[in-house]
Amino acid sequence: MSLVAALTLPPEASAAPSETAAKPSSIVVWAMGMEGTLMRRMASRFEAENPGIKVVVQAIPWDAAHEKLVTAVVADITPDVTQMGTTWMPEFQNMGVLEPLDAYAVGAPDVAPDRFFSGALTPTLFGGRRYGVPWYVDTRVVYYRKDLAAAAGYPVFPKTWEKFHSLCVELVRRNSRPGQPTFAFTLPINDWQFLLMFLWQNGGEILPAGPDGDVFGPGALEGTLSYLKSFFDDNLSPREANRNNSSINLLNLFESGYLPIFVSGPTLLSELQHYKPQLAGKWATAALPASKASVSFVGGSDLVVFKNSRRKPEAWRFIRFLSRPENQVLWYGISKDLPAVKAAWNDPVLASDPLLAPFKTHLENAKSPPPILAWEEVAEVLSRVMEEVMYGRTPVDQARARYTAQIRRILAKPAAKQSATFRFLATTGLFVLPLLFLVYYFLGGPKAKATGKYQPVAFWFLLPSLSVLSVFLFLPVIATFIASLTNLNLYGLNDLSRVAYVGIENYARLFRDPVFLVSLRNTMLFATLGVPLNIALSLCMALALNREFLRWKAFFRIAYFIPVITTMVAVAMIWRWLYNPVYGLFNIALAKFGIGPRDWLTNPRLALPSLVLMALWKGFGYNTIIFFAALQSIPKSLYESVAIDGAGVWQQFRYVTLPMLRRTMFFVVIMTTIGYLQFFAEPYIMTAGGPLYATMSVVLWMYLQGFKFYNLGYASAMSYVLFSIIFMLTLFQRKMHDRFEGAAG
C-alpha cells in the first residue's frame, strides 16, 4: 500500500468521517512519562509527511496522568489525542468522553483488529465498539542468571511450576553463606498483577462471567495462593522484595546473586545492558513457568480521540501513522516500548534479538484484566488479601470467601437517582444555611450584642478579606460537606445527573469499613507515640542550645532545621537505606551486638514505630527553634533570683522554665498534634500503607479513596470525621491549658 493510501480513506468508505484536512491545523497530543519526552521525534516525522498538520506534544508525568485527564474532562479542555493506560479505558469510556473509532477504521486495513495482539486489543472494545488503538504493549517475562542456573543443574530455564520451585531451592542451597541470607526469586508480596498471572497459569480467571458472575473460576485460586506462599514459607523470596525499591537496587541484587531471578517488563532489558555491562552473557530472559498454561499479563497504552476534539480526522491520521509497522519498529528503537502491531515483530531489529523472544511468546496469549469500572478498587482488594495470605494472617482456604465478599461489595454499589429539582433545592439549602450563619455571626451575633452597637463601616473594611476567605475557605468547606452527603464519584464529576444525596450513609459506612478503623487506630497511635517524643526531644535540644557554654549555636540551629526543609522524598531515600534489611546501617549496628537483622518496614509490628522514628528525626528541628526562641525571652534575672535562694538546675527548670513556656508549650502541642494526626507522606512514600495496613493512615486512605478510586463523597466524609477528631482534641487541650493558666494565676 502506498503512503497516500495508508493515510487516507478509500473512496468506497465515503460514509466514514473524512481524514483530509481542509486547511492547516494543529492537534494536541498528551503522552505520559518517558513517552512524553520522546514523542516529539515521532511528531516531527509525521509533520514532515503531513505539512498541513502541526502536532503539539505535552508531556504528562505518569503519577499525575489520571488526575490530569479527569480534570481535563471535567473542565472540557481535553486534548485531541492522548495516551491512555489500558486499565483506565473502562472509566473514560463510561464517562462518555471517548470517540468511537469504528467509522474511521472502515477501509483502513493497517489498523484492522487482526493486526494487533488480541490481549492488547481487548481493553479498547466495549459493547462491540472500538474506542482506542493499541500503541505499545507491555508484558512480563522471567529475567534470570543463566550462569547460576546452569551451575545449579538447569541449563534450560524450567517450564513448569514444580521445576521452577526446585530451581529456586537449589539456588538458595548453593549460594547461601553463613550469616548472610540469600534468596532466589523476587516475588512481590502484594501485587495483583502477579496474582492474576499465576492464576491464569493455573487455569483460573477473575470475573470469568463478568461482574455478575462468580468472582473466581472454581479450584484455581487456592492452588495459586498456596504455590506463591510456598516461596515465602521456604525462604526462597524475601518479603521486602521490591517494596519501594528502585530498579538500580534490584539490578545490584541481581548482579550479586542475592536475587538471581525476577519477573519484569521490557524496560529492564535496556537498564541491564546499560548499567550492568559486566553481566553480558550471564543472564537471559524466559517465558513464565506454567501449571496448566504459560500466560502473562499484558499492559501498555492505547491511543484515543476525545469526543470534543475539533480535529478528529487529523487526530485519526496521527494514530494511523503511529500504527504503521515501520513506525512501530522506529518507536521501539527510540523508546524500547514493544510494538502492539504483530507485523512489526517480523523486522530483523526485533526478530533477531533472543532476549525479546519470550516477550513475543507471551504476547500471543497474554491476558488483561476484565474491563470493569471499579477495577482500581478490585485491584486493591486483590493486592491486600494476597498480602494477608502471604503473611499467614488469612488462611488459604478462607481467601476465596474474603475476596468474594469484598469484591462483591465494590461491584454492588447502587446507582441512586434523584430529580434535578430535588438536587438543586437540597444543594441550595445546604449552601444557604451556613452562609446565613456566617452573616449572623459577623453582623448580628454574640460579638455585636456584647458591644451593644453595630458599625456598618467595619463591614466594608472586612469585605475584601471576607471575599477571599469565602472563595478559598468557606465555600470549599461547605462544598466538601455537601459532597460528603452524596455518592459523588468519578462519573458524577462529568455528569451531575449521576450524583444523588445519600444522607449520612457515607458516615455510617466509615465505621463499617475495617480499613478506615485500622487507619484511625494507626493515626492515633502514631500521634500518641510521636507527639510526646517530638516535644521532649525538641525541648531537650533547645535547652542544650540555650546553655552559655555551647559554641557554634547558629550551626546547630541550622543543622537541626535542615531536615525540616528537606523534601520527604529525599528523606525517604535516606531512611530506606538505613532500614534496608541487608545493607542498612541499623541492622549493621545490631549485628555488632550479636542481634540479627530486622525487617523494619515489612514487619507489621516494626513498620509504624519505624515511621515514627523517621518523622521524629525530620520534624523535631521546627519545635526546637520555637522553644529556643521562647527560652531566649525568659529574663535571666529570674534564674539569678532563684539561684540565690539555692535552687538547683532541676528546680530552675521546674519552677521557672516550664511556667514561662506554658503558652509556647500550648502552641507547640496543638500544632504538633495536628501535624501528626494528618500524617501522610511517610506511609505514602515508604510503605504504601502496608504491611497488612500496619501503616495505613486516615489521610492516606482518604487520598486513595478520593484520588485513586474517585469515591469523592466517601473521602469527603472521611475528612470531616478527621476534622471532628482534631477539633475535639484541640478543644480538650484548650480547656486543659485554661485550667492550668487559672491554677497558675
Backbone hydrogen bonds, N-H to C=O, Kabsch-Sander energy under -0.5 kcal/mol:
donor,donor_aa,acceptor,acceptor_aa,energy
6,A,2,S,-2.0
7,L,3,L,-1.1
7,L,4,V,-0.5
8,T,4,V,-0.8
13,A,10,P,-1.7
14,S,11,P,-0.7
16,A,13,A,-1.6
21,A,19,E,-0.6
25,S,52,G,-2.5
27,I,54,K,-2.6
29,V,27,I,-0.5
29,V,56,V,-3.1
30,W,81,V,-2.2
31,A,58,Q,-2.2
33,G,60,I,-2.7
35,E,32,M,-1.2
36,G,32,M,-0.6
36,G,33,G,-0.7
37,T,33,G,-0.9
37,T,34,M,-0.6
38,L,34,M,-1.4
39,M,35,E,-1.9
41,R,38,L,-1.5
42,M,38,L,-0.7
43,A,39,M,-2.6
44,S,40,R,-2.2
45,R,41,R,-1.3
46,F,42,M,-2.2
47,E,43,A,-2.5
48,A,44,S,-1.8
49,E,45,R,-1.6
50,N,46,F,-1.8
53,I,50,N,-2.3
54,K,25,S,-2.5
56,V,27,I,-3.1
56,V,54,K,-0.6
57,V,55,V,-0.7
58,Q,29,V,-2.8
60,I,31,A,-2.6
64,A,61,P,-1.2
65,A,61,P,-0.6
65,A,62,W,-1.0
66,H,62,W,-0.6
68,K,64,A,-2.2
69,L,65,A,-2.6
70,V,66,H,-2.4
71,T,67,E,-2.6
72,A,68,K,-2.2
73,V,69,L,-2.2
74,V,70,V,-2.6
75,A,71,T,-2.5
76,D,72,A,-0.6
76,D,73,V,-0.7
77,I,72,A,-2.7
80,D,28,V,-1.5
81,V,28,V,-2.2
82,T,304,V,-1.7
83,Q,30,W,-2.0
84,M,302,D,-2.5
86,T,300,G,-1.2
88,W,85,G,-1.6
89,M,85,G,-0.6
89,M,86,T,-0.8
92,F,88,W,-1.8
93,Q,89,M,-2.4
94,N,90,P,-2.2
95,M,91,E,-1.4
96,G,93,Q,-1.3
97,V,92,F,-1.5
99,E,305,V,-3.2
101,L,130,R,-3.3
105,A,101,L,-1.8
106,V,102,D,-0.6
106,V,103,A,-0.7
108,A,105,A,-2.0
111,V,108,A,-1.7
112,A,109,P,-1.4
115,R,112,A,-2.1
116,F,113,P,-1.7
117,F,340,A,-1.4
120,A,117,F,-0.6
121,L,117,F,-1.7
122,T,118,S,-1.9
124,T,121,L,-1.8
125,L,122,T,-1.8
126,F,129,R,-2.5
129,R,126,F,-1.8
131,Y,124,T,-2.8
133,V,303,L,-2.0
135,W,301,S,-2.6
136,Y,301,S,-1.3
137,V,338,L,-2.4
138,D,299,G,-0.9
140,R,297,F,-0.7
141,V,264,S,-2.3
142,V,286,A,-2.9
143,Y,262,F,-3.3
144,Y,284,A,-2.4
145,R,260,P,-1.7
146,K,144,Y,-1.2
146,K,282,K,-0.6
147,D,282,K,-1.5
149,A,145,R,-2.4
150,A,146,K,-2.3
151,A,147,D,-1.9
152,A,148,L,-1.3
153,G,150,A,-1.6
154,Y,149,A,-2.7
161,W,290,A,-1.5
164,F,160,T,-2.1
165,H,161,W,-2.4
166,S,162,E,-2.0
167,L,163,K,-2.4
168,C,164,F,-2.1
169,V,165,H,-2.1
170,E,166,S,-2.2
171,L,167,L,-2.5
172,V,168,C,-2.2
173,R,169,V,-2.1
174,R,170,E,-2.3
175,N,171,L,-2.3
176,S,172,V,-1.4
177,R,180,Q,-1.2
180,Q,177,R,-2.1
183,F,258,Y,-1.7
184,A,236,L,-2.8
185,F,236,L,-2.0
186,T,261,I,-2.4
187,L,185,F,-1.1
192,W,190,N,-0.5
195,L,191,D,-1.9
196,L,192,W,-2.5
197,M,193,Q,-2.4
198,F,194,F,-2.3
199,L,195,L,-2.1
200,W,196,L,-2.9
201,Q,197,M,-2.1
202,N,198,F,-1.3
203,G,200,W,-1.7
204,G,199,L,-2.9
207,L,205,E,-0.5
207,L,215,V,-3.8
209,A,214,D,-0.5
210,G,207,L,-1.8
213,G,210,G,-1.8
217,G,205,E,-1.2
220,A,217,G,-0.6
221,L,217,G,-0.6
223,G,219,G,-0.7
224,T,220,A,-2.1
225,L,221,L,-2.6
226,S,222,E,-2.3
227,Y,223,G,-2.0
228,L,224,T,-2.4
229,K,225,L,-2.6
230,S,226,S,-1.4
231,F,227,Y,-0.7
231,F,228,L,-1.1
232,F,228,L,-0.6
232,F,229,K,-0.7
233,D,229,K,-2.7
234,D,230,S,-2.2
235,N,232,F,-1.4
236,L,231,F,-2.8
237,S,231,F,-1.7
241,A,238,P,-1.4
243,R,240,E,-1.8
244,N,242,N,-1.2
250,L,246,S,-1.8
251,L,247,S,-2.5
252,N,248,I,-2.1
253,L,249,N,-2.1
254,F,250,L,-2.1
255,E,251,L,-2.5
256,S,252,N,-2.2
257,G,253,L,-0.8
258,Y,253,L,-1.0
259,L,253,L,-1.7
261,I,184,A,-1.1
262,F,143,Y,-2.3
263,V,186,T,-0.6
264,S,141,V,-2.0
268,L,265,G,-0.9
269,L,266,P,-1.3
270,S,266,P,-0.8
271,E,267,T,-1.5
272,L,268,L,-2.6
273,Q,269,L,-2.1
274,H,270,S,-2.1
275,Y,271,E,-3.1
276,K,272,L,-1.9
279,L,276,K,-1.9
280,A,277,P,-1.7
282,K,279,L,-2.7
284,A,144,Y,-2.1
286,A,142,V,-1.9
290,A,159,K,-2.5
291,S,201,Q,-0.6
291,S,293,A,-0.6
292,K,201,Q,-3.1
293,A,201,Q,-1.6
295,V,293,A,-1.1
298,V,367,K,-2.8
299,G,138,D,-3.6
299,G,297,F,-0.5
301,S,136,Y,-1.9
302,D,84,M,-2.8
303,L,133,V,-2.5
304,V,82,T,-2.0
306,F,80,D,-1.2
307,K,97,V,-2.6
309,S,306,F,-1.6
315,A,311,R,-2.6
316,W,312,K,-3.0
317,R,313,P,-2.0
318,F,314,E,-1.9
319,I,315,A,-2.0
320,R,316,W,-2.4
321,F,317,R,-2.1
322,L,318,F,-2.1
323,S,319,I,-1.1
324,R,320,R,-0.7
324,R,321,F,-1.0
327,N,324,R,-0.7
328,Q,324,R,-2.3
329,V,325,P,-2.2
330,L,326,E,-1.9
331,W,327,N,-2.7
332,Y,328,Q,-1.9
333,G,329,V,-2.0
334,I,330,L,-1.5
335,S,331,W,-3.2
336,K,331,W,-0.5
336,K,332,Y,-2.2
337,D,331,W,-0.5
338,L,137,V,-0.8
340,A,135,W,-1.0
342,K,115,R,-2.5
342,K,340,A,-0.5
344,A,341,V,-1.0
345,W,342,K,-1.4
346,N,343,A,-1.6
347,D,344,A,-1.4
350,L,347,D,-1.3
351,A,347,D,-3.0
352,S,348,P,-1.8
353,D,350,L,-1.3
356,L,353,D,-1.3
357,A,353,D,-0.6
357,A,354,P,-0.5
360,K,356,L,-2.1
361,T,357,A,-2.3
362,H,358,P,-2.2
363,L,359,F,-2.3
364,E,360,K,-1.0
365,N,362,H,-1.3
366,A,362,H,-1.5
367,K,296,S,-2.2
372,I,370,P,-2.0
375,W,372,I,-1.1
378,V,374,A,-2.1
379,A,375,W,-3.3
380,E,376,E,-1.8
381,V,377,E,-1.9
382,L,378,V,-2.5
383,S,379,A,-2.4
384,R,380,E,-2.4
385,V,381,V,-2.5
386,M,382,L,-1.6
387,E,383,S,-1.9
388,E,384,R,-2.1
389,V,385,V,-2.3
390,M,386,M,-2.5
391,Y,387,E,-2.0
392,G,388,E,-0.5
392,G,389,V,-1.0
393,R,388,E,-2.0
394,T,388,E,-1.3
398,Q,395,P,-1.5
399,A,395,P,-0.7
399,A,396,V,-1.1
400,R,396,V,-0.6
402,R,398,Q,-1.9
403,Y,399,A,-3.2
404,T,400,R,-2.9
405,A,401,A,-2.2
406,Q,402,R,-1.9
407,I,403,Y,-2.9
408,R,404,T,-2.5
409,R,405,A,-1.6
410,I,406,Q,-1.5
411,L,407,I,-2.4
412,A,408,R,-1.4
413,K,410,I,-1.0
416,A,414,P,-1.0
423,R,419,S,-2.1
424,F,420,A,-2.4
425,L,421,T,-2.6
426,A,422,F,-2.7
427,T,423,R,-2.5
428,T,424,F,-2.6
429,G,425,L,-2.5
430,L,426,A,-2.4
431,F,427,T,-1.9
432,V,428,T,-2.9
433,L,429,G,-2.3
435,L,431,F,-1.5
436,L,432,V,-2.8
437,F,433,L,-2.0
438,L,434,P,-2.2
439,V,435,L,-2.5
440,Y,436,L,-2.6
441,Y,437,F,-2.5
442,F,438,L,-2.6
443,L,439,V,-2.5
444,G,439,V,-0.5
444,G,440,Y,-1.8
445,G,440,Y,-0.7
445,G,441,Y,-0.5
449,K,445,G,-2.1
450,A,446,P,-2.1
451,T,447,K,-1.6
452,G,448,A,-1.4
453,K,448,A,-0.7
458,A,455,Q,-1.4
459,F,455,Q,-0.7
459,F,456,P,-0.9
460,W,456,P,-1.1
461,F,457,V,-1.3
462,L,458,A,-1.7
463,L,459,F,-1.4
466,L,462,L,-3.0
467,S,463,L,-2.5
468,V,464,P,-1.9
469,L,465,S,-2.7
470,S,466,L,-2.4
471,V,467,S,-2.1
472,F,468,V,-2.5
473,L,469,L,-2.1
474,F,469,L,-2.4
475,L,470,S,-2.8
477,V,473,L,-2.2
478,I,474,F,-2.5
479,A,475,L,-3.0
480,T,476,P,-2.5
481,F,477,V,-2.0
482,I,478,I,-2.5
483,A,479,A,-2.5
484,S,480,T,-1.9
485,L,481,F,-0.5
485,L,482,I,-1.4
486,T,483,A,-1.9
487,N,500,A,-1.7
490,L,710,Y,-0.7
493,L,489,N,-1.2
494,N,490,L,-0.6
495,D,491,Y,-1.6
498,R,495,D,-2.0
499,V,496,L,-1.5
502,V,485,L,-3.0
503,G,485,L,-1.1
505,E,502,V,-1.5
508,A,504,I,-2.6
509,R,505,E,-2.7
510,L,506,N,-1.4
511,F,507,Y,-1.0
512,R,509,R,-1.5
513,D,509,R,-0.6
513,D,510,L,-1.0
517,L,513,D,-2.1
518,V,514,P,-2.1
519,S,515,V,-2.7
520,L,516,F,-2.6
521,R,517,L,-2.1
522,N,518,V,-2.7
523,T,519,S,-2.5
524,M,520,L,-2.4
525,L,521,R,-2.4
526,F,522,N,-2.9
527,A,523,T,-2.2
528,T,524,M,-2.6
529,L,525,L,-2.4
530,G,526,F,-2.6
531,V,527,A,-2.3
533,L,529,L,-1.2
534,N,530,G,-2.9
535,I,531,V,-2.6
536,A,532,P,-2.7
537,L,533,L,-2.6
538,S,534,N,-2.5
539,L,535,I,-2.6
540,C,536,A,-2.2
541,M,537,L,-2.5
542,A,538,S,-2.4
543,L,539,L,-2.6
544,A,540,C,-2.2
545,L,541,M,-2.4
546,N,542,A,-1.6
547,R,544,A,-1.1
550,L,547,R,-0.9
556,F,552,W,-1.8
557,R,553,K,-2.5
558,I,554,A,-2.1
559,A,555,F,-2.6
560,Y,556,F,-2.7
561,F,557,R,-1.5
562,I,558,I,-1.7
564,V,561,F,-0.6
565,I,561,F,-1.3
566,T,562,I,-1.0
571,V,567,T,-2.1
572,A,568,M,-2.9
573,M,569,V,-2.0
574,I,570,A,-1.8
575,W,571,V,-2.7
576,R,572,A,-2.3
577,W,573,M,-1.3
578,L,574,I,-1.8
579,Y,575,W,-2.1
580,N,577,W,-0.7
584,G,580,N,-1.6
586,F,578,L,-1.4
588,I,584,G,-1.9
589,A,585,L,-2.5
590,L,586,F,-2.2
591,A,587,N,-2.1
592,K,588,I,-1.0
592,K,589,A,-0.5
593,F,589,A,-0.6
593,F,590,L,-1.2
594,G,591,A,-1.6
595,I,590,L,-2.6
600,W,579,Y,-0.5
600,W,598,R,-1.5
603,N,599,D,-1.5
606,L,603,N,-1.0
607,A,603,N,-2.3
610,S,606,L,-2.1
611,L,607,A,-1.7
612,V,608,L,-2.2
613,L,609,P,-2.2
614,M,610,S,-1.9
615,A,611,L,-2.7
616,L,612,V,-2.3
617,W,613,L,-2.2
618,K,614,M,-2.2
619,G,615,A,-2.2
620,F,616,L,-1.8
622,Y,619,G,-1.1
623,N,619,G,-0.8
624,T,620,F,-1.9
625,I,621,G,-1.8
626,I,622,Y,-1.5
627,F,623,N,-2.9
628,F,624,T,-2.5
629,A,625,I,-2.2
630,A,626,I,-2.1
631,L,627,F,-2.6
632,Q,628,F,-1.9
633,S,629,A,-0.8
633,S,630,A,-0.6
634,I,631,L,-1.1
638,L,635,P,-1.1
639,Y,635,P,-0.7
640,E,636,K,-2.2
641,S,637,S,-2.4
642,V,638,L,-2.0
643,A,639,Y,-2.0
644,I,640,E,-1.9
645,D,641,S,-1.2
646,G,643,A,-1.5
647,A,642,V,-2.6
652,Q,648,G,-2.4
653,F,649,V,-2.2
654,R,650,W,-2.5
655,Y,651,Q,-2.8
656,V,652,Q,-1.6
657,T,652,Q,-2.0
658,L,653,F,-2.7
660,M,656,V,-1.9
661,L,657,T,-1.1
661,L,658,L,-0.8
662,R,659,P,-1.2
665,M,661,L,-3.5
666,F,662,R,-2.3
667,F,663,R,-2.2
668,V,664,T,-2.7
669,V,665,M,-2.8
670,I,666,F,-2.4
671,M,667,F,-2.6
672,T,668,V,-2.6
673,T,669,V,-2.4
674,I,670,I,-2.3
675,G,671,M,-2.3
676,Y,672,T,-2.5
677,L,673,T,-2.3
678,Q,674,I,-0.9
679,F,676,Y,-1.3
684,Y,680,F,-2.2
685,I,681,A,-2.3
686,M,682,E,-2.4
687,T,683,P,-1.2
688,A,683,P,-2.8
689,G,683,P,-0.7
690,G,687,T,-2.0
694,A,691,P,-2.0
695,T,689,G,-1.3
696,M,689,G,-0.8
696,M,693,Y,-0.9
698,V,519,S,-0.6
701,W,697,S,-2.5
702,M,698,V,-2.4
703,Y,699,V,-2.6
704,L,700,L,-2.5
705,Q,701,W,-2.4
706,G,702,M,-2.4
707,F,703,Y,-3.4
708,K,703,Y,-0.5
708,K,704,L,-1.4
709,F,704,L,-2.7
711,N,705,Q,-3.5
712,L,710,Y,-1.3
713,G,488,L,-2.6
715,A,711,N,-2.5
716,S,712,L,-2.1
717,A,713,G,-1.9
718,M,714,Y,-1.9
719,S,715,A,-2.0
720,Y,716,S,-1.7
721,V,717,A,-1.9
722,L,718,M,-2.3
723,F,719,S,-2.4
724,S,720,Y,-2.4
725,I,721,V,-2.1
726,I,722,L,-2.5
727,F,723,F,-2.8
728,M,724,S,-2.5
729,L,725,I,-2.3
730,T,726,I,-2.4
731,L,727,F,-2.4
732,F,728,M,-2.4
733,Q,729,L,-2.6
734,R,730,T,-2.4
735,K,731,L,-2.6
736,M,732,F,-2.4
737,H,733,Q,-2.3
738,D,734,R,-2.6
739,R,735,K,-2.2
740,F,736,M,-2.3
741,E,737,H,-2.6
742,G,738,D,-2.6
743,A,739,R,-2.4
744,A,740,F,-2.5
745,G,741,E,-2.3
